[in-house]
Amino acid sequence: MKAWTLDDIDWRRFDPAKVDPELLRIVKAAAMVEHNGNDYATYLCNVFNDDSEFQHTAKHWAREEVQHGEALAKWAELADPTWNFKEAFKRFTDGYKLPLSATESVRGSRTGELIARCIVETGTSSYYTALAEAAGEPVLKQICRYIAADELRHYKLFYTAMKRYQESENLGRWGRLRTGLGRILESEDDELAYAYYAANDSGGKPYDRRANSRAYARRAYSVYRPWHVERGIAMVLKAVGLKANGRLHRVLWSLASRLMQARAASLARAGA
């Protein structure tokens, strides 16, 4: 897919009657995280301080991430004219900080850092694909399709860079697997929880990590279908150096689908 801009989105098709208020809440949160791409680029450029080629890639990636945030924010402000993205984003960045002073990867190696980035892009590609299919509002559907295509391309960029570093660092299979699993387990970490809080609570209510994590997860998990999980599992296995299809893929797909469905049902019953 060719590069796109906000002008490529057909904003005239926006239909307020088709806005799902539950999806609106997680779209607002997603706008926070996506728009924070420049801080991620700063961190990555510090970690890859002597790799100008990758720094260029990271900066280009960040510009596209920021654009994702702009598109989602514009849609959210159309859907909820009382919502102010700039104010919400300031709440988010005031309360959630990335390790911008780090000069080495928090993953222990550059290969590990790039595996973690692949895991993130796997999650976002699957998420926006699922969100596009779940959305009834046509403009949100178009935005999410554009973002999903970008995230898949980003996965390929990070995967290519990871293969290059793997040749020199030779991170063992267990190390790659541990990094991948570790990043997956961070899917309900402070970033998404705080983004949900900053985006949806402007009344000064104290931040409750568990409550906001559960509130976000209940709405996000509801859009996933088995085929989204299947593709995500294949991308994760590829990133950690395992066969992306076959018996292991089938077992993990079945397990992950069941766990996600059970988690979504549990959160729904609890009214998270």
C-alpha positions in Angstrom: 0.0 0.0 0.0 1.3 3.5 -0.9 1.9 6.1 1.7 -1.2 8.0 2.7 -2.0 11.3 4.4 -5.0 12.6 6.3 -6.2 14.1 3.0 -6.7 10.5 1.7 -9.3 9.8 4.3 -12.9 10.5 3.1 -14.0 12.5 6.2 -17.2 13.5 4.4 -18.5 9.9 5.0 -18.4 10.3 8.8 -21.7 9.0 10.2 -22.2 9.9 13.9 -25.1 7.5 14.1 -22.7 4.6 13.5 -20.3 5.5 16.2 -19.9 2.8 18.8 -19.3 4.5 22.2 -17.3 1.4 23.4 -15.0 1.5 20.5 -14.7 5.3 20.8 -13.1 4.9 24.2 -10.3 2.5 23.0 -9.8 4.6 19.8 -9.1 7.6 22.1 -6.6 5.5 24.0 -4.9 4.3 20.8 -4.5 7.9 19.6 -2.4 8.6 22.7 0.0 5.7 22.2 0.3 6.2 18.4 0.9 9.9 18.7 3.8 9.3 21.1 5.9 7.8 18.3 8.6 10.6 18.4 9.5 9.6 22.0 9.9 6.0 20.9 12.1 7.1 18.0 14.3 9.1 20.4 14.7 5.9 22.5 15.5 3.8 19.5 18.0 6.2 18.1 19.8 6.3 21.5 19.9 2.5 21.5 21.1 2.3 17.9 23.3 5.4 18.2 26.0 4.2 15.7 23.6 2.8 13.1 22.5 5.7 10.8 20.6 3.4 8.5 18.4 2.1 11.3 18.0 5.6 12.8 16.6 6.8 9.5 14.2 3.9 9.6 13.1 4.7 13.1 12.5 8.3 12.4 10.4 7.5 9.3 8.5 4.9 11.3 7.8 7.5 14.0 6.4 10.0 11.5 3.9 7.4 10.4 3.0 6.5 14.0 2.4 10.1 14.8 0.1 10.4 11.7 -1.8 7.4 13.0 -2.4 9.3 16.2 -3.5 12.4 14.3 -6.0 10.4 12.2 -7.5 8.6 15.2 -7.6 11.8 17.2 -9.4 13.7 14.5 -12.0 10.9 14.2 -12.5 10.8 18.0 -13.1 14.6 18.1 -15.7 14.2 15.3 -17.3 11.4 17.3 -17.2 13.3 20.6 -17.0 17.1 20.0 -16.5 17.6 23.7 -13.2 15.7 23.7 -10.0 17.6 23.4 -7.1 15.5 22.1 -4.3 18.0 23.0 -5.5 18.1 26.6 -5.8 14.4 26.8 -2.4 13.8 25.2 -0.8 16.2 27.7 -2.3 14.2 30.6 -0.8 11.1 29.0 2.7 12.4 28.5 2.7 14.0 31.9 2.0 10.7 33.6 3.7 8.2 31.4 7.4 8.5 30.5 9.6 6.4 28.3 13.3 5.7 29.2 14.6 8.5 26.9 18.0 8.6 28.6 18.7 4.9 28.0 21.7 4.2 25.7 21.2 0.5 25.7 18.1 -1.6 25.0 16.0 -2.5 28.0 15.7 -5.9 26.3 19.4 -6.7 26.9 20.5 -6.6 23.2 19.7 -4.9 20.0 18.3 -8.1 18.6 16.1 -8.4 21.6 14.9 -4.8 21.1 14.0 -5.5 17.5 12.2 -8.7 18.4 10.2 -6.7 20.9 9.3 -4.2 18.2 8.2 -7.0 16.0 5.9 -8.2 18.7 4.4 -4.8 19.1 3.8 -4.4 15.4 2.2 -7.9 15.4 -0.2 -6.7 18.0 -1.0 -3.5 16.4 -1.5 -5.0 12.9 -3.8 -7.6 14.3 -5.6 -5.0 16.5 -6.3 -2.5 13.8 -7.4 -5.2 11.4 -9.9 -6.5 14.0 -11.0 -2.9 14.8 -11.6 -2.2 11.1 -13.8 -5.2 10.8 -15.7 -4.5 14.0 -16.3 -0.8 13.3 -19.6 0.2 11.7 -18.6 3.8 11.2 -17.1 4.0 7.6 -14.4 6.6 8.3 -13.0 4.7 11.3 -13.0 1.6 9.2 -11.0 3.3 6.5 -8.5 4.7 9.0 -8.0 1.4 10.7 -7.4 -0.4 7.4 -4.7 2.2 6.5 -3.0 1.8 9.9 -3.2 -2.0 9.9 -1.4 -2.0 6.5 1.3 0.4 7.9 1.8 -1.8 11.0 2.3 -4.9 8.9 5.0 -3.0 6.8 6.6 -1.8 10.1 6.8 -5.4 11.3 8.7 -6.3 8.1 11.1 -3.3 8.6 11.9 -4.3 12.2 12.2 -8.0 11.2 14.7 -7.2 8.5 16.8 -5.2 10.9 16.5 -7.9 13.5 17.9 -10.5 11.1 20.8 -8.3 10.4 21.7 -7.9 14.1 21.0 -11.6 14.8 23.9 -12.4 12.5 26.4 -10.6 14.7 24.9 -11.0 18.1 23.7 -14.6 17.6 21.0 -14.4 20.3 20.0 -17.9 21.2 16.6 -19.3 20.6 15.7 -19.3 24.2 16.8 -15.6 24.5 14.6 -14.7 21.5 11.7 -16.7 22.9 12.0 -15.1 26.3 12.1 -11.6 24.9 9.0 -12.3 22.7 7.0 -13.8 25.6 8.1 -11.0 27.9 6.8 -8.3 25.5 3.5 -10.2 25.0 3.0 -10.3 28.8 3.5 -6.5 28.8 0.3 -6.0 26.7 -1.6 -5.0 29.8 1.2 -2.8 31.2 1.0 0.8 32.3 1.2 2.3 28.8 -2.2 1.2 27.6 -3.8 1.5 31.0 -2.5 5.0 31.4 -3.4 5.9 27.8 -7.0 4.7 28.5 -7.1 6.7 31.7 -5.7 9.9 30.2 -8.0 9.7 27.2 -11.2 8.9 29.0 -11.0 10.5 32.5 -10.7 14.3 32.5 -12.3 14.7 35.9 -9.2 14.3 38.0 -10.1 10.8 39.3 -7.0 9.1 40.7 -5.3 6.7 38.3 -6.0 3.0 39.1 -3.8 0.8 36.9 -5.8 -2.4 37.4 -9.2 -0.8 36.8 -8.0 1.0 33.6 -6.1 -2.0 32.3 -9.3 -4.1 32.7 -11.5 -1.4 31.2 -9.3 -1.2 28.1 -8.8 -4.9 27.8 -12.6 -5.7 27.9 -13.3 -3.4 25.0 -10.2 -4.3 23.0 -10.5 -8.1 23.4 -14.1 -7.9 22.2 -13.1 -7.0 18.6 -10.8 -10.0 18.1 -11.8 -13.1 16.1 -10.0 -16.4 15.8 -8.4 -15.5 12.4 -6.9 -12.3 13.9 -5.2 -14.5 16.6 -4.1 -17.0 14.0 -2.1 -14.5 12.0 -0.7 -12.9 15.1 0.6 -16.2 16.4 2.3 -16.9 13.0 4.0 -13.5 13.1 5.2 -13.9 16.7 6.7 -17.4 15.9 8.5 -16.0 12.9 9.9 -13.1 15.0 11.4 -15.4 17.6 12.9 -17.8 15.1 10.4 -20.6 15.1 8.4 -22.2 12.3 5.4 -19.9 11.6 3.1 -22.8 10.6 2.7 -26.4 11.6 1.7 -28.1 14.8 3.1 -25.6 17.3 1.3 -22.8 15.5 -2.0 -24.7 15.7 -1.6 -25.5 19.4 -0.7 -21.9 20.3 -3.5 -20.5 18.1 -6.1 -22.7 19.9 -4.7 -21.9 23.3 -4.4 -18.2 22.7 -7.9 -18.0 21.2 -9.4 -19.8 24.2 -7.5 -17.7 26.7 -8.6 -14.4 25.0 -12.2 -15.5 24.8 -12.2 -16.5 28.4 -10.5 -13.2 29.4 -13.0 -11.2 27.5 -15.9 -13.1 29.0 -14.5 -12.7 32.5 -14.0 -9.0 32.1 -17.5 -8.6 30.6 -19.1 -10.4 33.6 -17.2 -8.3 36.0 -18.3 -5.1 34.1 -14.7 -3.9 33.8 
